[in-house]
Amino acid sequence: MVRALREMPNPRLTGLGSGLFCAALMTLLGFVDELLFGASLTVYGVLFVPVSLLTALWVRRGDLLTAPVVVPIAFAVGLVPVAESGDGLGGRLMGLVTALATEAGWLYGGTLVAGSAVIVRRIRLVRRRRAAARNRPPA
């Protein structure tokens, strides 16, 4: 089990890279959801949670705080192919706003997952730095 986890990819994305990764993946999943499940908002929301977690785990240490910010933006971007659309730009916007309102639970849940993962990573980083400072010989 541990060996399998160590063989998993462990990319480190910049803040911009994590935003692009999350937005591109959610857009792709939105199109796949539309194609396979007839634009099911529940399926889209369920898929959003692991993408949020991956984004929070793969962002580099210096950009940790960007993950909980880019995740909701990516949720909205990926909703475009899934949201119901009416006639023209106004209908498309109304469908997007309605989808955001009705799927707020998934949006908050994924953002909470990303924020929790970032907080855990940040606490571990601070503890490692403190331990390294304690073990450093006095100058």
Secondary structure, DSSP 8 states (H G I E B T S, - for coil): -HHHHHHS----B-HHHHHHHHHHHHHHHHHHHHHHHSS-HHHHHHHHHHHHHHHHHHB-GGGGGGHHHHHHHHHHHHHTTTS---SHHHHHHHHHHHHHHHTHHHHHHHHHHHHHHHHHHHHHHHHHHHHHHHHS---
